Amino acid sequence: MRISIKITYDTPYAKEIVESIKVDNIDIPKGMTINMLNEKENRILIEVSMEIEDNKNILTLRNTIDEILQNIITLERTITKLSKK
């Protein structure tokens, strides 16, 4: 069974965030794909899918999505602070 999760995230820094995070999408777990793009000027579209062979794969998928979202939030906060200087 394959599970896919799609997330949209609106931010004025969509392009910068996608370019920063895409480089981290290497050495991902077997059976997983990550697609991330700047869909519109202020929107990030993320799709993470994984072939689920056992329960551990579901946790891996969840942890990967959590990590991506944490990275997005951290980058957005950092860019916001830097742009105010």
N, CA, C and O atoms as a GROMACS GRO file, in nm:
protein
  340
    1MET      N    1   0.084  -0.116   0.000
    1MET     CA    2   0.000   0.000   0.000
    1MET      C    3   0.090   0.124   0.000
    1MET      O    4   0.193   0.128   0.066
    2ARG      N    5   0.048   0.224  -0.074
    2ARG     CA    6   0.122   0.350  -0.081
    2ARG      C    7   0.036   0.460  -0.021
    2ARG      O    8  -0.082   0.473  -0.055
    3ILE      N    9   0.096   0.539   0.068
    3ILE     CA   10   0.026   0.651   0.130
    3ILE      C   11   0.092   0.780   0.081
    3ILE      O   12   0.214   0.792   0.080
    4SER      N   13   0.008   0.876   0.041
    4SER     CA   14   0.056   1.007  -0.002
    4SER      C   15  -0.011   1.113   0.084
    4SER      O   16  -0.131   1.107   0.111
    5ILE      N   17   0.069   1.210   0.124
    5ILE     CA   18   0.017   1.322   0.202
    5ILE      C   19   0.056   1.449   0.130
    5ILE      O   20   0.172   1.471   0.095
    6LYS      N   21  -0.044   1.534   0.108
    6LYS     CA   22  -0.021   1.663   0.043
    6LYS      C   23  -0.046   1.774   0.143
    6LYS      O   24  -0.143   1.772   0.218
    7ILE      N   25   0.045   1.870   0.143
    7ILE     CA   26   0.037   1.983   0.235
    7ILE      C   27   0.057   2.110   0.155
    7ILE      O   28   0.145   2.117   0.069
    8THR      N   29  -0.023   2.211   0.182
    8THR     CA   30   0.003   2.344   0.128
    8THR      C   31   0.035   2.435   0.245
    8THR      O   32  -0.023   2.424   0.353
    9TYR      N   33   0.127   2.525   0.221
    9TYR     CA   34   0.171   2.618   0.325
    9TYR      C   35   0.187   2.755   0.261
    9TYR      O   36   0.264   2.772   0.168
   10ASP      N   37   0.113   2.851   0.312
   10ASP     CA   38   0.119   2.986   0.258
   10ASP      C   39   0.219   3.070   0.336
   10ASP      O   40   0.215   3.076   0.459
   11THR      N   41   0.308   3.135   0.263
   11THR     CA   42   0.409   3.221   0.322
   11THR      C   43   0.461   3.317   0.214
   11THR      O   44   0.469   3.279   0.097
   12PRO      N   45   0.494   3.438   0.251
   12PRO     CA   46   0.550   3.530   0.152
   12PRO      C   47   0.690   3.489   0.106
   12PRO      O   48   0.744   3.547   0.011
   13TYR      N   49   0.750   3.392   0.173
   13TYR     CA   50   0.886   3.348   0.140
   13TYR      C   51   0.887   3.208   0.078
   13TYR      O   52   0.984   3.134   0.094
   14ALA      N   53   0.782   3.174   0.007
   14ALA     CA   54   0.768   3.039  -0.048
   14ALA      C   55   0.888   2.999  -0.136
   14ALA      O   56   0.943   2.890  -0.120
   15LYS      N   57   0.926   3.085  -0.226
   15LYS     CA   58   1.036   3.052  -0.319
   15LYS      C   59   1.166   3.027  -0.243
   15LYS      O   60   1.234   2.928  -0.269
   16GLU      N   61   1.200   3.114  -0.151
   16GLU     CA   62   1.325   3.100  -0.075
   16GLU      C   63   1.324   2.974   0.011
   16GLU      O   64   1.426   2.904   0.022
   17ILE      N   65   1.211   2.945   0.071
   17ILE     CA   66   1.202   2.827   0.158
   17ILE      C   67   1.214   2.699   0.076
   17ILE      O   68   1.286   2.607   0.115
   18VAL      N   69   1.144   2.691  -0.035
   18VAL     CA   70   1.151   2.570  -0.119
   18VAL      C   71   1.294   2.548  -0.166
   18VAL      O   72   1.344   2.435  -0.162
   19GLU      N   73   1.360   2.654  -0.212
   19GLU     CA   74   1.498   2.640  -0.259
   19GLU      C   75   1.592   2.595  -0.147
   19GLU      O   76   1.687   2.521  -0.172
   20SER      N   77   1.565   2.639  -0.026
   20SER     CA   78   1.650   2.601   0.088
   20SER      C   79   1.627   2.457   0.131
   20SER      O   80   1.722   2.388   0.168
   21ILE      N   81   1.505   2.412   0.126
   21ILE     CA   82   1.472   2.278   0.178
   21ILE      C   83   1.495   2.168   0.075
   21ILE      O   84   1.530   2.056   0.112
   22LYS      N   85   1.476   2.198  -0.052
   22LYS     CA   86   1.489   2.094  -0.156
   22LYS      C   87   1.624   2.023  -0.151
   22LYS      O   88   1.633   1.904  -0.182
   23VAL      N   89   1.727   2.094  -0.114
   23VAL     CA   90   1.861   2.033  -0.114
   23VAL      C   91   1.874   1.926  -0.006
   23VAL      O   92   1.965   1.842  -0.013
   24ASP      N   93   1.785   1.926   0.093
   24ASP     CA   94   1.789   1.826   0.199
   24ASP      C   95   1.722   1.694   0.159
   24ASP      O   96   1.730   1.596   0.233
   25ASN      N   97   1.657   1.691   0.046
   25ASN     CA   98   1.581   1.572   0.006
   25ASN      C   99   1.670   1.468  -0.061
   25ASN      O  100   1.642   1.422  -0.171
   26ILE      N  101   1.778   1.432   0.008
   26ILE     CA  102   1.867   1.326  -0.038
   26ILE      C  103   1.873   1.220   0.070
   26ILE      O  104   1.842   1.247   0.186
   27ASP      N  105   1.913   1.104   0.035
   27ASP     CA  106   1.920   0.992   0.129
   27ASP      C  107   1.789   0.972   0.204
   27ASP      O  108   1.789   0.948   0.324
   28ILE      N  109   1.679   0.981   0.133
   28ILE     CA  110   1.550   0.958   0.195
   28ILE      C  111   1.525   0.808   0.206
   28ILE      O  112   1.586   0.730   0.133
   29PRO      N  113   1.436   0.767   0.295
   29PRO     CA  114   1.412   0.624   0.314
   29PRO      C  115   1.365   0.554   0.186
   29PRO      O  116   1.302   0.615   0.099
   30LYS      N  117   1.396   0.428   0.177
   30LYS     CA  118   1.356   0.346   0.063
   30LYS      C  119   1.203   0.347   0.050
   30LYS      O  120   1.131   0.332   0.148
   31GLY      N  121   1.158   0.367  -0.072
   31GLY     CA  122   1.014   0.367  -0.100
   31GLY      C  123   0.946   0.501  -0.080
   31GLY      O  124   0.825   0.512  -0.101
   32MET      N  125   1.022   0.604  -0.041
   32MET     CA  126   0.965   0.737  -0.016
   32MET      C  127   0.999   0.831  -0.130
   32MET      O  128   1.109   0.826  -0.186
   33THR      N  129   0.904   0.917  -0.164
   33THR     CA  130   0.930   1.026  -0.258
   33THR      C  131   0.883   1.156  -0.194
   33THR      O  132   0.784   1.159  -0.122
   34ILE      N  133   0.957   1.262  -0.222
   34ILE     CA  134   0.923   1.395  -0.171
   34ILE      C  135   0.925   1.491  -0.288
   34ILE      O  136   1.026   1.506  -0.357
   35ASN      N  137   0.812   1.556  -0.310
   35ASN     CA  138   0.802   1.659  -0.412
   35ASN      C  139   0.763   1.788  -0.344
   35ASN      O  140   0.667   1.793  -0.266
   36MET      N  141   0.838   1.893  -0.374
   36MET     CA  142   0.813   2.022  -0.311
   36MET      C  143   0.830   2.128  -0.417
   36MET      O  144   0.930   2.132  -0.489
   37LEU      N  145   0.731   2.216  -0.427
   37LEU     CA  146   0.743   2.323  -0.525
   37LEU      C  147   0.674   2.448  -0.477
   37LEU      O  148   0.585   2.446  -0.392
   38ASN      N  149   0.717   2.558  -0.536
   38ASN     CA  150   0.656   2.688  -0.512
   38ASN      C  151   0.541   2.698  -0.609
   38ASN      O  152   0.558   2.745  -0.722
   39GLU      N  153   0.423   2.654  -0.565
   39GLU     CA  154   0.308   2.641  -0.654
   39GLU      C  155   0.260   2.776  -0.708
   39GLU      O  156   0.237   2.792  -0.828
   40LYS      N  157   0.246   2.871  -0.620
   40LYS     CA  158   0.210   3.007  -0.656
   40LYS      C  159   0.308   3.098  -0.586
   40LYS      O  160   0.396   3.051  -0.515
   41GLU      N  161   0.294   3.226  -0.606
   41GLU     CA  162   0.390   3.321  -0.549
   41GLU      C  163   0.410   3.302  -0.399
   41GLU      O  164   0.522   3.309  -0.350
   42ASN      N  165   0.303   3.278  -0.327
   42ASN     CA  166   0.311   3.268  -0.181
   42ASN      C  167   0.267   3.132  -0.128
   42ASN      O  168   0.221   3.123  -0.014
   43ARG      N  169   0.279   3.028  -0.205
   43ARG     CA  170   0.231   2.897  -0.160
   43ARG      C  171   0.333   2.788  -0.190
   43ARG      O  172   0.390   2.780  -0.299
   44ILE      N  173   0.355   2.706  -0.089
   44ILE     CA  174   0.440   2.588  -0.103
   44ILE      C  175   0.348   2.466  -0.111
   44ILE      O  176   0.256   2.453  -0.031
   45LEU      N  177   0.374   2.380  -0.205
   45LEU     CA  178   0.302   2.254  -0.216
   45LEU      C  179   0.402   2.142  -0.190
   45LEU      O  180   0.505   2.132  -0.256
   46ILE      N  181   0.369   2.058  -0.093
   46ILE     CA  182   0.455   1.947  -0.054
   46ILE      C  183   0.375   1.818  -0.069
   46ILE      O  184   0.260   1.810  -0.024
   47GLU      N  185   0.435   1.719  -0.132
   47GLU     CA  186   0.374   1.587  -0.139
   47GLU      C  187   0.479   1.484  -0.098
   47GLU      O  188   0.584   1.473  -0.160
   48VAL      N  189   0.447   1.412   0.006
   48VAL     CA  190   0.535   1.305   0.054
   48VAL      C  191   0.456   1.176   0.043
   48VAL      O  192   0.345   1.165   0.095
   49SER      N  193   0.514   1.078  -0.025
   49SER     CA  194   0.447   0.948  -0.035
   49SER      C  195   0.547   0.838  -0.004
   49SER      O  196   0.668   0.853  -0.022
   50MET      N  197   0.492   0.727   0.043
   50MET     CA  198   0.579   0.617   0.083
   50MET      C  199   0.506   0.486   0.068
   50MET      O  200   0.386   0.475   0.096
   51GLU      N  201   0.580   0.387   0.025
   51GLU     CA  202   0.529   0.252   0.019
   51GLU      C  203   0.530   0.197   0.162
   51GLU      O  204   0.635   0.191   0.226
   52ILE      N  205   0.413   0.158   0.210
   52ILE     CA  206   0.401   0.111   0.348
   52ILE      C  207   0.407  -0.041   0.349
   52ILE      O  208   0.317  -0.110   0.300
   53GLU      N  209   0.515  -0.092   0.405
   53GLU     CA  210   0.533  -0.237   0.415
   53GLU      C  211   0.510  -0.287   0.556
   53GLU      O  212   0.474  -0.403   0.577
   54ASP      N  213   0.532  -0.197   0.656
   54ASP     CA  214   0.504  -0.231   0.795
   54ASP      C  215   0.476  -0.103   0.874
   54ASP      O  216   0.488   0.007   0.820
   55ASN      N  217   0.439  -0.118   1.000
   55ASN     CA  218   0.401  -0.003   1.083
   55ASN      C  219   0.512   0.100   1.098
   55ASN      O  220   0.484   0.218   1.114
   56LYS      N  221   0.637   0.058   1.095
   56LYS     CA  222   0.749   0.150   1.109
   56LYS      C  223   0.751   0.251   0.995
   56LYS      O  224   0.793   0.366   1.014
   57ASN      N  225   0.706   0.210   0.877
   57ASN     CA  226   0.702   0.301   0.762
   57ASN      C  227   0.607   0.417   0.786
   57ASN      O  228   0.633   0.529   0.740
   58ILE      N  229   0.497   0.393   0.854
   58ILE     CA  230   0.402   0.500   0.884
   58ILE      C  231   0.467   0.603   0.977
   58ILE      O  232   0.450   0.723   0.958
   59LEU      N  233   0.541   0.556   1.076
   59LEU     CA  234   0.611   0.647   1.167
   59LEU      C  235   0.719   0.725   1.093
   59LEU      O  236   0.738   0.844   1.119
   60THR      N  237   0.788   0.660   1.003
   60THR     CA  238   0.891   0.728   0.923
   60THR      C  239   0.828   0.838   0.839
   60THR      O  240   0.882   0.948   0.831
   61LEU      N  241   0.716   0.809   0.778
   61LEU     CA  242   0.644   0.907   0.697
   61LEU      C  243   0.602   1.027   0.784
   61LEU      O  244   0.623   1.142   0.746
   62ARG      N  245   0.544   0.999   0.898
   62ARG     CA  246   0.501   1.106   0.989
   62ARG      C  247   0.620   1.190   1.035
   62ARG      O  248   0.612   1.313   1.036
   63ASN      N  249   0.729   1.126   1.072
   63ASN     CA  250   0.847   1.198   1.119
   63ASN      C  251   0.908   1.285   1.010
   63ASN      O  252   0.956   1.395   1.037
   64THR      N  253   0.906   1.236   0.887
   64THR     CA  254   0.957   1.314   0.775
   64THR      C  255   0.874   1.440   0.754
   64THR      O  256   0.928   1.548   0.732
   65ILE      N  257   0.742   1.426   0.759
   65ILE     CA  258   0.654   1.541   0.742
   65ILE      C  259   0.674   1.640   0.856
   65ILE      O  260   0.679   1.761   0.834
   66ASP      N  261   0.685   1.590   0.978
   66ASP     CA  262   0.712   1.678   1.092
   66ASP      C  263   0.842   1.757   1.072
   66ASP      O  264   0.847   1.877   1.098
   67GLU      N  265   0.944   1.689   1.026
   67GLU     CA  266   1.073   1.755   1.005
   67GLU      C  267   1.065   1.863   0.897
   67GLU      O  268   1.120   1.972   0.912
   68ILE      N  269   0.996   1.833   0.789
   68ILE     CA  270   0.978   1.932   0.681
   68ILE      C  271   0.906   2.055   0.733
   68ILE      O  272   0.948   2.168   0.707
   69LEU      N  273   0.798   2.033   0.808
   69LEU     CA  274   0.722   2.146   0.860
   69LEU      C  275   0.803   2.228   0.962
   69LEU      O  276   0.794   2.350   0.963
   70GLN      N  277   0.880   2.161   1.044
   70GLN     CA  278   0.966   2.232   1.139
   70GLN      C  279   1.069   2.317   1.065
   70GLN      O  280   1.096   2.431   1.104
   71ASN      N  281   1.126   2.262   0.959
   71ASN     CA  282   1.223   2.337   0.879
   71ASN      C  283   1.159   2.460   0.814
   71ASN      O  284   1.218   2.567   0.811
   72ILE      N  285   1.039   2.444   0.763
   72ILE     CA  286   0.969   2.555   0.700
   72ILE      C  287   0.944   2.666   0.801
   72ILE      O  288   0.970   2.783   0.774
   73ILE      N  289   0.894   2.630   0.918
   73ILE     CA  290   0.864   2.729   1.021
   73ILE      C  291   0.991   2.800   1.066
   73ILE      O  292   0.991   2.922   1.082
   74THR      N  293   1.098   2.725   1.086
   74THR     CA  294   1.225   2.785   1.128
   74THR      C  295   1.278   2.881   1.022
   74THR      O  296   1.320   2.992   1.054
   75LEU      N  297   1.274   2.839   0.897
   75LEU     CA  298   1.321   2.927   0.789
   75LEU      C  299   1.236   3.052   0.776
   75LEU      O  300   1.288   3.162   0.757
   76GLU      N  301   1.105   3.037   0.788
   76GLU     CA  302   1.017   3.153   0.777
   76GLU      C  303   1.046   3.253   0.889
   76GLU      O  304   1.053   3.374   0.864
   77ARG      N  305   1.064   3.205   1.010
   77ARG     CA  306   1.096   3.294   1.122
   77ARG      C  307   1.231   3.364   1.102
   77ARG      O  308   1.244   3.483   1.128
   78THR      N  309   1.328   3.288   1.054
   78THR     CA  310   1.461   3.345   1.032
   78THR      C  311   1.458   3.452   0.924
   78THR      O  312   1.513   3.560   0.941
   79ILE      N  313   1.396   3.421   0.812
   79ILE     CA  314   1.387   3.518   0.702
   79ILE      C  315   1.312   3.643   0.746
   79ILE      O  316   1.350   3.755   0.711
   80THR      N  317   1.205   3.624   0.822
   80THR     CA  318   1.127   3.739   0.871
   80THR      C  319   1.213   3.830   0.959
   80THR      O  320   1.210   3.952   0.944
   81LYS      N  321   1.288   3.769   1.050
   81LYS     CA  322   1.374   3.849   1.138
   81LYS      C  323   1.484   3.921   1.059
   81LYS      O  324   1.513   4.038   1.085
   82LEU      N  325   1.544   3.853   0.963
   82LEU     CA  326   1.651   3.913   0.883
   82LEU      C  327   1.598   4.026   0.793
   82LEU      O  328   1.668   4.124   0.769
   83SER      N  329   1.478   4.010   0.746
   83SER     CA  330   1.424   4.113   0.655
   83SER      C  331   1.383   4.241   0.730
   83SER      O  332   1.365   4.346   0.668
   84LYS      N  333   1.369   4.231   0.861
   84LYS     CA  334   1.333   4.349   0.940
   84LYS      C  335   1.453   4.432   0.981
   84LYS      O  336   1.438   4.543   1.033
   85LYS      N  337   1.572   4.379   0.957
   85LYS     CA  338   1.694   4.453   0.995
   85LYS      C  339   1.730   4.558   0.894
   85LYS      O  340   1.829   4.629   0.910
   0.00000   0.00000   0.00000
